[in-house]
Amino acid sequence: MQESQLRVSSAIAGEDEYVEFWPAGTLAKGQFSCTACGNRVTVHQVLPRCMVCGERLWERADWSPFARTD
């Protein structure tokens, strides 16, 4: 392994990241991504099971009002 790869790896490992998972059936509002397949849904009341793969865990989707859609 090269020295530059070691620095990148240690920098990534040092970042403080936390991902909150939301189970199906939870009251929620916003955009969420399925943890298994990445399917996105917009929820206004209760998180459903994923309509694509049936997974029950979601994470809040990254969203910005300034993001471009291609």
ZALUMMI-530719 format. One record per residue: residue number from 1; residue in three letters; x, y, z of N, C-alpha, C, O in turn. Coordinates in steps of 0.001 Angstrom, whole numbers, plus 500000, padded with zeros to 6 digits. Last residue first. Example, Ala and Ser with C-alpha at 12.3 -4.5 7.8 and 13.67 -1.06 7.14 Angstrom:
<atoms>
<atom><seq>2</seq><type>SER</type><n_east>512850</n_east><n_north>497750</n_north><n_up>507080</n_up><ca_east>513670</ca_east><ca_north>498940</ca_north><ca_up>507140</ca_up><c_east>512900</c_east><c_north>500030</c_north><c_up>507870</c_up><o_east>513409</o_east><o_north>501138</o_north><o_up>508039</o_up></atom>
<atom><seq>1</seq><type>ALA</type><n_east>513190</n_east><n_north>494310</n_north><n_up>507800</n_up><ca_east>512300</ca_east><ca_north>495500</ca_north><ca_up>507800</ca_up><c_east>513200</c_east><c_north>496700</c_north><c_up>507800</c_up><o_east>514236</o_east><o_north>496681</o_north><o_up>508465</o_up></atom>
</atoms>
This chain:
<atoms>
<atom><seq>70</seq><type>ASP</type><n_east>469366</n_east><n_north>516067</n_north><n_up>486745</n_up><ca_east>469756</ca_east><ca_north>515990</ca_north><ca_up>485312</ca_up><c_east>468725</c_east><c_north>515313</c_north><c_up>484488</c_up><o_east>468898</o_east><o_north>515169</o_north><o_up>483278</o_up></atom>
<atom><seq>69</seq><type>THR</type><n_east>468907</n_east><n_north>518402</n_north><n_up>489179</n_up><ca_east>468412</ca_east><ca_north>517134</ca_north><ca_up>488674</ca_up><c_east>468695</c_east><c_north>517112</c_north><c_up>487194</c_up><o_east>468313</o_east><o_north>518029</o_north><o_up>486466</o_up></atom>
<atom><seq>68</seq><type>ARG</type><n_east>470937</n_east><n_north>519890</n_north><n_up>491660</n_up><ca_east>470484</ca_east><ca_north>519841</ca_north><ca_up>490275</ca_up><c_east>469955</c_east><c_north>518456</c_north><c_up>489962</c_up><o_east>470498</o_east><o_north>517455</o_north><o_up>490429</o_up></atom>
<atom><seq>67</seq><type>ALA</type><n_east>470186</n_east><n_north>521378</n_north><n_up>494802</n_up><ca_east>470703</ca_east><ca_north>520249</ca_north><ca_up>494010</ca_up><c_east>470111</c_east><c_north>520278</c_north><c_up>492617</c_up><o_east>468951</o_east><o_north>520637</o_north><o_up>492416</o_up></atom>
<atom><seq>66</seq><type>PHE</type><n_east>469097</n_east><n_north>523227</n_north><n_up>496446</n_up><ca_east>469957</ca_east><ca_north>523745</ca_north><ca_up>495389</ca_up><c_east>470542</c_east><c_north>522638</c_north><c_up>494522</c_up><o_east>471312</o_east><o_north>522918</o_north><o_up>493603</o_up></atom>
<atom><seq>65</seq><type>PRO</type><n_east>467823</n_east><n_north>522025</n_north><n_up>498474</n_up><ca_east>466973</ca_east><ca_north>522743</ca_north><ca_up>497529</ca_up><c_east>467773</c_east><c_north>523274</c_north><c_up>496354</c_up><o_east>467194</o_east><o_north>523725</o_north><o_up>495366</o_up></atom>
<atom><seq>64</seq><type>SER</type><n_east>468959</n_east><n_north>518734</n_north><n_up>499070</n_up><ca_east>469268</ca_east><ca_north>520158</ca_north><ca_up>499094</ca_up><c_east>468348</c_east><c_north>520863</c_north><c_up>498105</c_up><o_east>468116</o_east><o_north>520353</o_north><o_up>497009</o_up></atom>
<atom><seq>63</seq><type>TRP</type><n_east>469383</n_east><n_north>515761</n_north><n_up>500859</n_up><ca_east>468548</ca_east><ca_north>516592</ca_north><ca_up>500020</ca_up><c_east>468979</c_east><c_north>518030</c_north><c_up>500158</c_up><o_east>469325</o_east><o_north>518483</o_north><o_up>501249</o_up></atom>
<atom><seq>62</seq><type>ASP</type><n_east>469916</n_east><n_north>512422</n_north><n_up>501580</n_up><ca_east>470544</ca_east><ca_north>513734</ca_north><ca_up>501446</ca_up><c_east>469708</c_east><c_north>514544</c_north><c_up>500468</c_up><o_east>469366</o_east><o_north>514070</o_north><o_up>499385</o_up></atom>
<atom><seq>61</seq><type>ALA</type><n_east>467403</n_east><n_north>510660</n_north><n_up>503374</n_up><ca_east>468112</ca_east><ca_north>510935</ca_north><ca_up>502117</ca_up><c_east>468735</c_east><c_north>512322</c_north><c_up>502168</c_up><o_east>468164</o_east><o_north>513262</o_north><o_up>502721</o_up></atom>
<atom><seq>60</seq><type>ARG</type><n_east>467604</n_east><n_north>508728</n_north><n_up>506264</n_up><ca_east>467193</ca_east><ca_north>510010</ca_north><ca_up>505702</ca_up><c_east>468046</c_east><c_north>510299</c_north><c_up>504475</c_up><o_east>469272</o_east><o_north>510195</o_north><o_up>504528</o_up></atom>
<atom><seq>59</seq><type>GLU</type><n_east>467045</n_east><n_north>505260</n_north><n_up>505733</n_up><ca_east>467874</ca_east><ca_north>506332</ca_north><ca_up>506260</ca_up><c_east>467458</c_east><c_north>507615</c_north><c_up>505566</c_up><o_east>467014</o_east><o_north>507595</o_north><o_up>504418</o_up></atom>
<atom><seq>58</seq><type>TRP</type><n_east>465180</n_east><n_north>502330</n_north><n_up>506736</n_up><ca_east>465375</ca_east><ca_north>503511</ca_north><ca_up>505910</ca_up><c_east>466414</c_east><c_north>504416</c_north><c_up>506556</c_up><o_east>466642</o_east><o_north>504356</o_north><o_up>507764</o_up></atom>
<atom><seq>57</seq><type>LEU</type><n_east>464170</n_east><n_north>498936</n_north><n_up>506715</n_up><ca_east>465007</ca_east><ca_north>499999</ca_north><ca_up>507274</ca_up><c_east>465261</c_east><c_north>501093</c_north><c_up>506258</c_up><o_east>465522</o_east><o_north>500830</o_north><o_up>505084</o_up></atom>
<atom><seq>56</seq><type>ARG</type><n_east>462802</n_east><n_north>496868</n_north><n_up>505520</n_up><ca_east>462079</ca_east><ca_north>497645</ca_north><ca_up>506527</ca_up><c_east>462904</c_east><c_north>498778</c_north><c_up>507122</c_up><o_east>462393</o_east><o_north>499522</o_north><o_up>507960</o_up></atom>
<atom><seq>55</seq><type>GLU</type><n_east>462493</n_east><n_north>495702</n_north><n_up>502097</n_up><ca_east>463289</ca_east><ca_north>496041</ca_north><ca_up>503282</ca_up><c_east>462475</c_east><c_north>496921</c_north><c_up>504227</c_up><o_east>461569</o_east><o_north>497632</o_north><o_up>503794</o_up></atom>
<atom><seq>54</seq><type>GLY</type><n_east>461222</n_east><n_north>495224</n_north><n_up>499687</n_up><ca_east>460577</ca_east><ca_north>494748</ca_north><ca_up>500908</ca_up><c_east>461343</c_east><c_north>495039</c_north><c_up>502189</c_up><o_east>460889</o_east><o_north>494662</o_north><o_up>503270</o_up></atom>
<atom><seq>53</seq><type>CYS</type><n_east>462082</n_east><n_north>496234</n_north><n_up>497236</n_up><ca_east>462727</ca_east><ca_north>495015</ca_north><ca_up>497748</ca_up><c_east>462120</c_east><c_north>494481</c_north><c_up>499044</c_up><o_east>462471</o_east><o_north>493380</o_north><o_up>499466</o_up></atom>
<atom><seq>52</seq><type>VAL</type><n_east>460171</n_east><n_north>498254</n_north><n_up>496462</n_up><ca_east>461004</ca_east><ca_north>497558</ca_north><ca_up>495484</ca_up><c_east>461513</c_east><c_north>496221</c_north><c_up>496022</c_up><o_east>461394</o_east><o_north>495195</o_north><o_up>495352</o_up></atom>
<atom><seq>51</seq><type>MET</type><n_east>458917</n_east><n_north>499421</n_north><n_up>498563</n_up><ca_east>458058</ca_east><ca_north>498857</ca_north><ca_up>497534</ca_up><c_east>458851</c_east><c_north>498058</c_north><c_up>496505</c_up><o_east>458274</o_east><o_north>497271</o_north><o_up>495755</o_up></atom>
<atom><seq>50</seq><type>CYS</type><n_east>459844</n_east><n_north>498990</n_north><n_up>501897</n_up><ca_east>460290</ca_east><ca_north>499372</ca_north><ca_up>500563</ca_up><c_east>459427</c_east><c_north>498660</c_north><c_up>499517</c_up><o_east>459234</o_east><o_north>497446</o_north><o_up>499583</o_up></atom>
<atom><seq>49</seq><type>ARG</type><n_east>457182</n_east><n_north>499728</n_north><n_up>504155</n_up><ca_east>458230</ca_east><ca_north>498810</ca_north><ca_up>503701</ca_up><c_east>458622</c_east><c_north>499285</c_north><c_up>502315</c_up><o_east>457820</o_east><o_north>499916</o_north><o_up>501626</o_up></atom>
<atom><seq>48</seq><type>PRO</type><n_east>456769</n_east><n_north>503267</n_north><n_up>505020</n_up><ca_east>456295</ca_east><ca_north>501948</ca_north><ca_up>504606</ca_up><c_east>457468</c_east><c_north>500971</c_north><c_up>504481</c_up><o_east>458619</o_east><o_north>501357</o_north><o_up>504682</o_up></atom>
<atom><seq>47</seq><type>LEU</type><n_east>456496</n_east><n_north>505616</n_north><n_up>507610</n_up><ca_east>457414</ca_east><ca_north>504954</ca_north><ca_up>506673</ca_up><c_east>456876</c_east><c_north>503573</c_north><c_up>506318</c_up><o_east>456559</o_east><o_north>502787</o_north><o_up>507210</o_up></atom>
<atom><seq>46</seq><type>VAL</type><n_east>453751</n_east><n_north>507834</n_north><n_up>507743</n_up><ca_east>454374</ca_east><ca_north>506610</ca_north><ca_up>508254</ca_up><c_east>455287</c_east><c_north>506007</c_north><c_up>507187</c_up><o_east>454913</o_east><o_north>505899</o_north><o_up>506019</o_up></atom>
<atom><seq>45</seq><type>GLN</type><n_east>453735</n_east><n_north>510758</n_north><n_up>506590</n_up><ca_east>453135</ca_east><ca_north>510197</ca_north><ca_up>507800</ca_up><c_east>453934</c_east><c_north>509013</c_north><c_up>508328</c_up><o_east>454716</o_east><o_north>509169</o_north><o_up>509266</o_up></atom>
<atom><seq>44</seq><type>HIS</type><n_east>455047</n_east><n_north>511539</n_north><n_up>504363</n_up><ca_east>454364</ca_east><ca_north>512601</ca_north><ca_up>505103</ca_up><c_east>453735</c_east><c_north>512082</c_north><c_up>506385</c_up><o_east>453248</o_east><o_north>512873</o_north><o_up>507193</o_up></atom>
<atom><seq>43</seq><type>VAL</type><n_east>457914</n_east><n_north>510834</n_north><n_up>502402</n_up><ca_east>456940</ca_east><ca_north>510390</ca_north><ca_up>503394</ca_up><c_east>456358</c_east><c_north>511591</c_north><c_up>504120</c_up><o_east>457070</o_east><o_north>512539</o_north><o_up>504452</o_up></atom>
<atom><seq>42</seq><type>THR</type><n_east>459226</n_east><n_north>509786</n_north><n_up>499454</n_up><ca_east>458899</ca_east><ca_north>510987</ca_north><ca_up>500208</ca_up><c_east>457737</c_east><c_north>510619</c_north><c_up>501109</c_up><o_east>456699</o_east><o_north>510149</o_north><o_up>500640</o_up></atom>
<atom><seq>41</seq><type>VAL</type><n_east>461844</n_east><n_north>507431</n_north><n_up>498797</n_up><ca_east>460434</ca_east><ca_north>507763</ca_north><ca_up>498974</ca_up><c_east>460329</c_east><c_north>509100</c_north><c_up>499702</c_up><o_east>461219</o_east><o_north>509489</o_north><o_up>500459</o_up></atom>
<atom><seq>40</seq><type>ARG</type><n_east>464146</n_east><n_north>505586</n_north><n_up>496809</n_up><ca_east>463805</ca_east><ca_north>506781</ca_north><ca_up>497583</ca_up><c_east>462303</c_east><c_north>506978</c_north><c_up>497634</c_up><o_east>461588</o_east><o_north>506731</o_north><o_up>496663</o_up></atom>
<atom><seq>39</seq><type>ASN</type><n_east>466195</n_east><n_north>502686</n_north><n_up>496972</n_up><ca_east>464936</ca_east><ca_north>503283</ca_north><ca_up>496520</ca_up><c_east>464601</c_east><c_north>504475</c_north><c_up>497414</c_up><o_east>464751</o_east><o_north>504397</o_north><o_up>498633</o_up></atom>
<atom><seq>38</seq><type>GLY</type><n_east>468373</n_east><n_north>501311</n_north><n_up>497921</n_up><ca_east>468551</ca_east><ca_north>502723</ca_north><ca_up>497587</ca_up><c_east>467307</c_east><c_north>503414</c_north><c_up>497060</c_up><o_east>467349</o_east><o_north>504600</o_north><o_up>496733</o_up></atom>
<atom><seq>37</seq><type>CYS</type><n_east>468302</n_east><n_north>498707</n_north><n_up>498861</n_up><ca_east>468364</ca_east><ca_north>498918</ca_north><ca_up>497407</ca_up><c_east>468523</c_east><c_north>500378</c_north><c_up>496989</c_up><o_east>468782</o_east><o_north>500654</o_north><o_up>495818</o_up></atom>
<atom><seq>36</seq><type>ALA</type><n_east>468688</n_east><n_north>498837</n_north><n_up>501733</n_up><ca_east>469076</ca_east><ca_north>497671</ca_north><ca_up>500938</ca_up><c_east>469262</c_east><c_north>498001</c_north><c_up>499458</c_up><o_east>470268</o_east><o_north>497618</o_north><o_up>498862</o_up></atom>
<atom><seq>35</seq><type>THR</type><n_east>467770</n_east><n_north>501173</n_north><n_up>502846</n_up><ca_east>469143</ca_east><ca_north>500771</ca_north><ca_up>503164</ca_up><c_east>469613</c_east><c_north>499603</c_north><c_up>502307</c_up><o_east>470818</o_east><o_north>499394</o_north><o_up>502166</o_up></atom>
<atom><seq>34</seq><type>CYS</type><n_east>466014</n_east><n_north>503578</n_north><n_up>500978</n_up><ca_east>466043</ca_east><ca_north>502207</ca_north><ca_up>501469</ca_up><c_east>467493</c_east><c_north>501803</c_north><c_up>501715</c_up><o_east>468356</o_east><o_north>502065</o_north><o_up>500877</o_up></atom>
<atom><seq>33</seq><type>SER</type><n_east>465839</n_east><n_north>506949</n_north><n_up>501998</n_up><ca_east>466400</ca_east><ca_north>505960</ca_north><ca_up>501075</ca_up><c_east>466389</c_east><c_north>504594</c_north><c_up>501739</c_up><o_east>466714</o_east><o_north>504466</o_north><o_up>502919</o_up></atom>
<atom><seq>32</seq><type>PHE</type><n_east>463472</n_east><n_north>509654</n_north><n_up>502276</n_up><ca_east>464233</ca_east><ca_north>508555</ca_north><ca_up>502851</ca_up><c_east>464704</c_east><c_north>507622</c_north><c_up>501753</c_up><o_east>464065</o_east><o_north>507507</o_north><o_up>500707</o_up></atom>
<atom><seq>31</seq><type>GLN</type><n_east>462333</n_east><n_north>512911</n_north><n_up>502945</n_up><ca_east>462778</ca_east><ca_north>511943</ca_north><ca_up>501948</ca_up><c_east>463689</c_east><c_north>510922</c_north><c_up>502614</c_up><o_east>464562</o_east><o_north>511271</o_north><o_up>503409</o_up></atom>
<atom><seq>30</seq><type>GLY</type><n_east>459581</n_east><n_north>513587</n_north><n_up>505250</n_up><ca_east>460776</ca_east><ca_north>513915</ca_north><ca_up>504493</ca_up><c_east>461104</c_east><c_north>512855</c_north><c_up>503466</c_up><o_east>460274</o_east><o_north>512003</o_north><o_up>503148</o_up></atom>
<atom><seq>29</seq><type>LYS</type><n_east>458553</n_east><n_north>512428</n_north><n_up>508349</n_up><ca_east>458235</ca_east><ca_north>513363</ca_north><ca_up>507276</ca_up><c_east>459536</c_east><c_north>513721</c_north><c_up>506575</c_up><o_east>460500</o_east><o_north>514117</o_north><o_up>507231</o_up></atom>
<atom><seq>28</seq><type>ALA</type><n_east>457117</n_east><n_north>509750</n_north><n_up>510310</n_up><ca_east>458230</ca_east><ca_north>510521</ca_north><ca_up>509756</ca_up><c_east>457730</c_east><c_north>511454</c_north><c_up>508667</c_up><o_east>456631</o_east><o_north>511289</o_north><o_up>508137</o_up></atom>
<atom><seq>27</seq><type>LEU</type><n_east>456532</n_east><n_north>507117</n_north><n_up>512482</n_up><ca_east>456013</ca_east><ca_north>508392</ca_north><ca_up>512003</ca_up><c_east>457187</c_east><c_north>509249</c_north><c_up>511546</c_up><o_east>458141</o_east><o_north>509455</o_north><o_up>512297</o_up></atom>
<atom><seq>26</seq><type>THR</type><n_east>457399</n_east><n_north>503827</n_north><n_up>511432</n_up><ca_east>457729</ca_east><ca_north>505008</ca_north><ca_up>512226</ca_up><c_east>457078</c_east><c_north>506246</c_north><c_up>511621</c_up><o_east>457066</o_east><o_north>506415</o_north><o_up>510402</o_up></atom>
<atom><seq>25</seq><type>GLY</type><n_east>457024</n_east><n_north>501796</n_north><n_up>509668</n_up><ca_east>456007</ca_east><ca_north>501966</ca_north><ca_up>510692</ca_up><c_east>456238</c_east><c_north>503184</c_north><c_up>511567</c_up><o_east>455371</o_east><o_north>503546</o_north><o_up>512362</o_up></atom>
<atom><seq>24</seq><type>ALA</type><n_east>460414</n_east><n_north>500770</n_north><n_up>509278</n_up><ca_east>459072</ca_east><ca_north>500904</ca_north><ca_up>508703</ca_up><c_east>458060</c_east><c_north>500978</c_north><c_up>509842</c_up><o_east>458216</o_east><o_north>500305</o_north><o_up>510861</o_up></atom>
<atom><seq>23</seq><type>PRO</type><n_east>462982</n_east><n_north>502549</n_north><n_up>511125</n_up><ca_east>462238</ca_east><ca_north>501334</ca_north><ca_up>510752</ca_up><c_east>460876</c_east><c_north>501663</c_north><c_up>510134</c_up><o_east>460274</o_east><o_north>502695</o_north><o_up>510431</o_up></atom>
<atom><seq>22</seq><type>TRP</type><n_east>465772</n_east><n_north>504367</n_north><n_up>510289</n_up><ca_east>464365</ca_east><ca_north>504523</ca_north><ca_up>510623</ca_up><c_east>463628</c_east><c_north>503258</c_north><c_up>510201</c_up><o_east>463646</o_east><o_north>502917</o_north><o_up>509019</o_up></atom>
<atom><seq>21</seq><type>PHE</type><n_east>469041</n_east><n_north>505106</n_north><n_up>511418</n_up><ca_east>468148</ca_east><ca_north>504248</ca_north><ca_up>510656</ca_up><c_east>466733</c_east><c_north>504372</c_north><c_up>511203</c_up><o_east>466522</o_east><o_north>504470</o_north><o_up>512412</o_up></atom>
<atom><seq>20</seq><type>GLU</type><n_east>471481</n_east><n_north>507566</n_north><n_up>511103</n_up><ca_east>470326</ca_east><ca_north>507100</ca_north><ca_up>511870</ca_up><c_east>469419</c_east><c_north>506282</c_north><c_up>510961</c_up><o_east>469072</o_east><o_north>506718</o_north><o_up>509864</o_up></atom>
<atom><seq>19</seq><type>VAL</type><n_east>474877</n_east><n_north>507650</n_north><n_up>511096</n_up><ca_east>473711</ca_east><ca_north>507437</ca_north><ca_up>510241</ca_up><c_east>472599</c_east><c_north>506879</c_north><c_up>511106</c_up><o_east>472759</o_east><o_north>505848</o_north><o_up>511759</o_up></atom>
<atom><seq>18</seq><type>TYR</type><n_east>477620</n_east><n_north>509657</n_north><n_up>511589</n_up><ca_east>476563</ca_east><ca_north>508926</ca_north><ca_up>512266</ca_up><c_east>475374</c_east><c_north>508835</c_north><c_up>511316</c_up><o_east>474920</o_east><o_north>509852</o_north><o_up>510792</o_up></atom>
<atom><seq>17</seq><type>GLU</type><n_east>481105</n_east><n_north>510264</n_north><n_up>511633</n_up><ca_east>479871</ca_east><ca_north>510123</ca_north><ca_up>510875</ca_up><c_east>478884</c_east><c_north>509270</c_north><c_up>511658</c_up><o_east>479259</o_east><o_north>508292</o_north><o_up>512304</o_up></atom>
<atom><seq>16</seq><type>ASP</type><n_east>483906</n_east><n_north>511880</n_north><n_up>511907</n_up><ca_east>482835</ca_east><ca_north>511507</ca_north><ca_up>512824</ca_up><c_east>481526</c_east><c_north>511467</c_north><c_up>512053</c_up><o_east>480899</o_east><o_north>512504</o_north><o_up>511837</o_up></atom>
<atom><seq>15</seq><type>GLU</type><n_east>486911</n_east><n_north>510614</n_north><n_up>510493</n_up><ca_east>485734</ca_east><ca_north>511473</ca_north><ca_up>510392</ca_up><c_east>484639</c_east><c_north>510952</c_north><c_up>511309</c_up><o_east>484464</o_east><o_north>509744</o_north><o_up>511469</o_up></atom>
<atom><seq>14</seq><type>GLY</type><n_east>488897</n_east><n_north>508720</n_north><n_up>510575</n_up><ca_east>488839</ca_east><ca_north>509687</ca_north><ca_up>511653</ca_up><c_east>487619</c_east><c_north>510582</c_north><c_up>511617</c_up><o_east>487315</o_east><o_north>511248</o_north><o_up>512607</o_up></atom>
<atom><seq>13</seq><type>ALA</type><n_east>488707</n_east><n_north>507273</n_north><n_up>508244</n_up><ca_east>488384</ca_east><ca_north>506582</ca_north><ca_up>509494</ca_up><c_east>488232</c_east><c_north>507563</c_north><c_up>510645</c_up><o_east>487512</o_east><o_north>507277</o_north><o_up>511602</o_up></atom>
<atom><seq>12</seq><type>ILE</type><n_east>489661</n_east><n_north>509187</n_north><n_up>506472</n_up><ca_east>488269</ca_east><ca_north>508749</ca_north><ca_up>506386</ca_up><c_east>487849</c_east><c_north>508096</c_north><c_up>507692</c_up><o_east>486750</o_east><o_north>508343</o_north><o_up>508188</o_up></atom>
<atom><seq>11</seq><type>ALA</type><n_east>492312</n_east><n_north>509325</n_north><n_up>507280</n_up><ca_east>491484</ca_east><ca_north>510531</ca_north><ca_up>507310</ca_up><c_east>490001</c_east><c_north>510158</c_north><c_up>507279</c_up><o_east>489190</o_east><o_north>510756</o_north><o_up>507985</o_up></atom>
<atom><seq>10</seq><type>SER</type><n_east>493233</n_east><n_north>506770</n_north><n_up>506813</n_up><ca_east>493165</ca_east><ca_north>507230</ca_north><ca_up>508192</ca_up><c_east>492316</c_east><c_north>508491</c_north><c_up>508311</c_up><o_east>491668</o_east><o_north>508704</o_north><o_up>509336</o_up></atom>
<atom><seq>9</seq><type>SER</type><n_east>493026</n_east><n_north>506714</n_north><n_up>503985</n_up><ca_east>492292</ca_east><ca_north>505757</ca_north><ca_up>504812</ca_up><c_east>492157</c_east><c_north>506246</c_north><c_up>506240</c_up><o_east>491079</o_east><o_north>506148</o_north><o_up>506826</o_up></atom>
<atom><seq>8</seq><type>VAL</type><n_east>494818</n_east><n_north>508747</n_north><n_up>503255</n_up><ca_east>493400</ca_east><ca_north>508864</ca_north><ca_up>502912</ca_up><c_east>492574</c_east><c_north>507942</c_north><c_up>503810</c_up><o_east>491537</o_east><o_north>508350</o_north><o_up>504333</o_up></atom>
<atom><seq>7</seq><type>ARG</type><n_east>497227</n_east><n_north>507656</n_north><n_up>504201</n_up><ca_east>496733</ca_east><ca_north>508933</ca_north><ca_up>504718</ca_up><c_east>495248</c_east><c_north>509097</c_north><c_up>504435</c_up><o_east>494501</o_east><o_north>509544</o_north><o_up>505305</o_up></atom>
<atom><seq>6</seq><type>LEU</type><n_east>497448</n_east><n_north>505332</n_north><n_up>502669</n_up><ca_east>497347</ca_east><ca_north>505243</ca_north><ca_up>504121</ca_up><c_east>496789</c_east><c_north>506526</c_north><c_up>504714</c_up><o_east>495967</o_east><o_north>506484</o_north><o_up>505629</o_up></atom>
<atom><seq>5</seq><type>GLN</type><n_east>497745</n_east><n_north>506352</n_north><n_up>500126</n_up><ca_east>496550</ca_east><ca_north>505567</ca_north><ca_up>500427</ca_up><c_east>496355</c_east><c_north>505446</c_north><c_up>501936</c_up><o_east>495224</o_east><o_north>505455</o_north><o_up>502422</o_up></atom>
<atom><seq>4</seq><type>SER</type><n_east>500246</n_east><n_north>507532</n_north><n_up>500313</n_up><ca_east>499075</ca_east><ca_north>508398</ca_north><ca_up>500108</ca_up><c_east>497779</c_east><c_north>507652</c_north><c_up>500420</c_up><o_east>496825</o_east><o_north>508247</o_north><o_up>500919</o_up></atom>
<atom><seq>3</seq><type>GLU</type><n_east>501937</n_east><n_north>505273</n_north><n_up>500566</n_up><ca_east>501776</ca_east><ca_north>506186</ca_north><ca_up>501692</ca_up><c_east>500539</c_east><c_north>507062</c_north><c_up>501537</c_up><o_east>499844</o_east><o_north>507317</o_north><o_up>502521</o_up></atom>
<atom><seq>2</seq><type>GLN</type><n_east>500519</n_east><n_north>502230</n_north><n_up>499215</n_up><ca_east>501301</ca_east><ca_north>503451</ca_north><ca_up>499128</ca_up><c_east>500991</c_east><c_north>504375</c_north><c_up>500295</c_up><o_east>499939</o_east><o_north>504280</o_north><o_up>500927</o_up></atom>
<atom><seq>1</seq><type>MET</type><n_east>500853</n_east><n_north>498825</n_north><n_up>500000</n_up><ca_east>500000</ca_east><ca_north>500000</ca_north><ca_up>500000</ca_up><c_east>500895</c_east><c_north>501233</c_north><c_up>500000</c_up><o_east>501907</o_east><o_north>501275</o_north><o_up>500700</o_up></atom>
</atoms>
